[in-house]
Amino acid sequence: MSIDRDALVSLLQSLVRIDSRNPGLDPDGPGELEIARFVSGLLDSWGWDAELHDLGACRANVVARRPGAGGGPSLMINVHLDTVGVGGMAAPFSGDHRDGKVFGRGAQDTKGGMAAVLAVAQSVAEEDLRLDGDLVLAFVADEEHESIGSAALLETVRTDAAIVIEPSDLDVVIGHRGFGIFRVGTRGRMAHGGRPDLGVDANLHMGQVLVELDRLRREWSTAQVHPALGPASLHVPVLTGGRHLFVYADACHADVECRSIPGQTRDEVHADLQTALDRARERVVELEATIEPVLWRPPYEIDPHAPLVRTALAAVEEVTGRPGRRQHHGWWEDSGLLGEVGTEAVILGPTGGGLHTEEEWVDVDSVVHLAGILRRIVLEHGGRRDA
């Protein structure tokens, strides 16, 4: 496939200039509906039957399917439509093109990848390529927050394999951490600060719990270790307790964020946290503490020698001229949800910089290369080897 570089840059600039901030992260974020309509319109103009799935409150997915002739495995390319916020950015939606880079919020994460996917979609339609297996293009909402887009998608759409588009420097990412949010609460008894005979301090009791959570963190540092990702971890990003001065705190709450490694399950992590609370109670018998799971996203890892991995590595080498490299990511991606339903996935995306910071950019050459890599994976995986 010959990529029209100028057309690809123009498309990428158009995508960056559409504000698709995630309202779950930024209260002023407009959501994905506008960019979903833009993407759906392009796909329809090229002959794809694109479906816009309205998720409510200006949230949306776009799903387009090209049926295969039969006999080949199906493939999904999954790319998210949303971006994080733009605090501190001087020109977040400029789409400026200079020095071989395009700048703006989402340029690398992941509108550069989206532009590459759309370039492949256009070429597949215009050349009327026939594959043995179905090809599904999924443009999803909310990857940056709670992944409601991929969760909704997987209620009705399943494929044998998937490529999840995320920044990867054109490396083939074969695994990543998961995360869990758990709410821990301690209960005290409100009383005047001068009545220690009546008051029970929920904040001091939370201190006992925090000691045990730190103990668990240190235990994980040696007992839960992945060869590429390192140890599982936890921290407490939010801690609230008490009402005001001169009053014993009757309640304290801690949000515990756990970063899991492949092999850890939600039930196991929950049980470890419960053990930490039980240890605190052993020291303070009157301690009242509870734990509640709030959100869980699983870790993921594919067999490094799986056919999809080999196909992706070969495509990277063919297009870039350098050997493909396997990598892992320390953060979570929607591939975790795909893995949960039995879909093997790799993560692949462009090169750039400034993720979630004040100057985000994507390297245009890497976007061009990504389009070529994705096309080769589509042809190889889907059963076409003559193009």
N, C-alpha and C positions, 0 to 999 in steps of 0.2 A: 504494500500500500504506500503510495506517495502522499505524504502529508503536506497540505498547503499551510505552510508555517504562518503566513500573514493572516489567513482565515482563522487559524487556531488561536492566534493571539487576540484577534478581534472578538472571537467568541468568549475567550477567557476574561477579557476586559468587561464584556457585557455581563457575565456572571458575577464578577466582583462588584460591579456597580449596582447590583440588586441587593438591597439590605435584607438579609435573612437571619438576623440575630435571633437566638433562641430566647423566647420570653421566660423560660424557666430559669435562665441565668441572668438575664437583663430585663427588668420589668418593662422597659421601653421597646424591647425587641418585637418586631412585627410578625415573627414566625416565618414559615416556609411557603405560604400559599402563593405569593407573587412569583417566587422563583420556580415553584412547581408548575404554575401555569405557563411560564416561559419555556421550561424544559418540555412540557407536554406538547406545546405548540410546535416546537422544533421537530420532535419525533413524529408528530402527525404529518407535518409538511414533507417528511422524508418517506412516508408510507408505513410507518409503524402504527400499530393500534395501541396507542398509549392511554392508560386509564389513570385518571387523577382520583386518588382516594382521599376525600376530605375527612380529616381526623377531628374537626371541630376547633374553634378558637383560633382560626387562621393557621392551623397545622395541617400538613398534607404530605402524602407520598405520591410518587408517580411510578407506575409499573407498566412495562412494555415487554411483550413476549413475541419471539419469532419461533414458531413451531418447527421442529425438526422433521426430517423424513422418516425417522424411526430407527431404532437399533443402536443409537448412541446415547451417552450419558448427557444429562442436562447440566447447564452451567448458569449460575447467577453472577452478575457483576453488581455489587452493592456499594453505593456511594451516598454520603449524607449531604443534605441540602442546607443544614443549619450551620451557623457560626457562633462563636462566643461573642462577648461584648466588645466595645470599642473604646473603653476608657483610656484617655491619654493619647489617642491617635489624632494626628492633625488632619489627615485626609483619609478616613477609613475606607471610603468607597471610590477612590480615584481611579483605580485600575491603571495607574501610570505604567508605561512601558519604557524602561531605560536600562542600559547596560546588560541587556539580555535577560531582564527580570520583569515580572509584573508585580506591582505592589498593591496592597489593600487587605482588609480583613477577609480571611478565608482563601486568600490567593494560593497558599499551600495546603490549607486544612479546611475544605479540600476541593476548592473550585478548579484548581489546576487539574486534579484527577477527574473532576466532573467533565471538564472540557475534553480531556482525552477519551473518556467513555463516549461522549457525544460524537467525537470524530469517528470512532469505530462504528457507532450506530449508523452514521451517515454513509460510511463506506459499505457496510453490510447491505444496507437498503439499496444504494445506487448500483452496486455490482450484482445485486440479487443473489448473494451467496447462499448456497444451500448446505445446511448442516444435517448430520444424522440426529443429533440431540437438540432439544429445545435450548434457546438462549433467552434468558430473562434479564432485563435491565431494571434495577430497583434503585430509585432515587428516594431516600428515606428522610424522615423528620427526626430531630431530637437526639441524634447520636451524642451530642455534647452534654446531655443532661441525663435523662432517664431512659432513652432509647425506645420511646413509645412507637416510633416509626417501624423499626425492625420487628418489634414485638407484635405489632398489628399485622405486618406483612406475613410473618411466619404462621399466623393463624390460617392462612389460605394458600400460601405459595411456598412450595418446597422444591429444591433441586438436589441433584446428586453432589454437586460441588459448587464452590463459590470463590470469587475473588472480592475481597473487601478493600476498597480504595481508601487508604490513609497515607500520610507522609511516611516514606520509608527510604528515601535516597535511592530508589530503584532496587533496593534489596528485597529479598523474598522473606517476609516475616512469617515464622511458623508457630509462634506462640506468644502469649502475653499474660500478664497478671490479671486477676479479677479483683473485685472490691466488694466490701460489705459495710453497710452503715447499721450500727446498733445503738439504741437509746438505753442508757443506764440511768436509773433513778434511785435516789436515797430519800427516805422519809424521816423527818424529825418531828419536833413538837414546838410550836410557836409559843414563846413566852417573853416577858420583859427581860432585857439583858441583865437585870439585877436579880433574877430569880433562877439561878442555876439548879435549884431543887426541882423546878418545873420544866425547864427548857431542855430540848434535845437538839443538837446542832447537826442538821443534815449535811452541811458543808464539810464539817470535820469527818463525818462518816464517809462522805465521798472521798475524802483524802485517803482513808484506809483502802477504799476500792482502787483508787489510782495507783497506790503502791503495788497492789497485786496485778493490775494491768501492766505496769512496767515490768514486773517480774515475768509475766507471760511473754511480753515483747522480747525479753532477753532469752527466754527459753526457746522461742521460735527462731532466734538468730542462730541456733545450732541444731535444733530438731526439725525445722521445716525449711530446708534449703534446696533450691533448684540449681542445677549446674550452670545455667546461663543467666538466670534472673536473680540469683542470690536468695537471701532469706525472705520469708513472709514477714510482714511488719504490721504494726498498729500505732496509731496516735490518737489524741483527743483534740480535734480542731475547735470544738465549741463546748464551753462549760458555763452553766448558769445556775445560780442558787441564791436564795435569800430575798428579802423584800426591801429592807432598809436598815440603817444603823439602829442599834439598841434593841434589836429583836432577834431571838434565836431563829435561825432559818428552818422552816418546816419542810422544805423540799429543795433538792439539788438535782440537776440533770446534766449528763455528759453524753455527747455524741461521739461514739467511738468509730473511727474509720480503720478498717482492716484491709490490707493489700495482700491478697492470697496468691499462691503459686499453683501451677498445675498439680492436681492430685488432692488439693484441699477442697472439701465440700462445705456447703453452708451449715449443715448439721454439725460437722466437726468443729468448725470455727465457733459456732454458737455454744457448743459444749465446753470448749476451752474457756470462753468468756464466763460461762456460768461457774466453772471451777474457780476462776479468779474471785468471783463474788463469794463463793462458799469459803474460800480461804480467809477473806476479810471478816466473815461472820465468826470464824473460829477465834479471832482475836477480840472481837467486839460482839458479845453475844446479843446485845440489844439492837444491833445494826439491822435496819430494814432496807433491802436493796432488791431491785427488779431489773430485768433486762428484756428488751423487746427488739426483734429484728425490724428494720425499717426498709432496707433496700439491699438486694444481693445481685451481683453480676458475676458470673462464673469465670474462672481462669480458663485458658484454652491452649491446646497444643496439638498439632498434627504430626503424624509420623514423618520425620525428616526425609524419609526415602519414599514417601507416597508418590504415586504417579503424578498427581497434580503439582507437587513440589518439583519433581524432576522436569515436568513440562515448563513450569514457570522459570526455573533456573536456565534451561536451554534457551527460552525465548529472550531472557535478559542478555545472555551472551551473544545470541545472534544479532540482536538489534544494537547493542552498545559496544560490542567487540571485547568486552571484559567478562571474566567468569562471573556467573551469578553467585551471590552470597546469601546464606541463610542467616537470619537474625531473630531476636526476640525483642518485644517491647515491654517496658516496665509499667505501662498504663493499660487501661482496658479499652477494648474495641468491640464493635457489634459482632465480630466473629465468635465471641463467646456465646451469644444467643444461637447462632447458626450451629455451633458445635453441640449445643444442648439438644437440638432436634435431629442430630445425626448427619449434618451436612459438613463435609470436609471443606476447609477454607484456608486460603493463604491471604496475607495482607500485602498490598503492593501500592506504591504511590510515588509522587515526584520528590525532587530535591528542592529545598528552600530554606527559609529561616524565619525567626521571629514568631514562632507559634505562640498564640495567646498573649503576645506582647505588643509594644507600641509601634513596631514597624515589621509587618509580615510581608513576605515576598516568596515568589516561586520562580525557579529557573526554567525559562522557556524551553531550552533544549531538552530538559528532563521530561517536560510535558509531551513534547514531540516523540521522544523515545518511548514514553509510557503508552502512547497510542499504538505505536508499532508493536510493543510487547503484548498488549492486550489483544490485539488482532491475532497475533500468532498463537496465543494461548487458546483463543476462541476456535481457531481453525483446527488446531491439534486436538484439543479436548473434545470438540464437537464432531470430529470425524472427517473433516475436510483437510486433506494433506496435499492437494494439487494446486494450491494458490499461494 
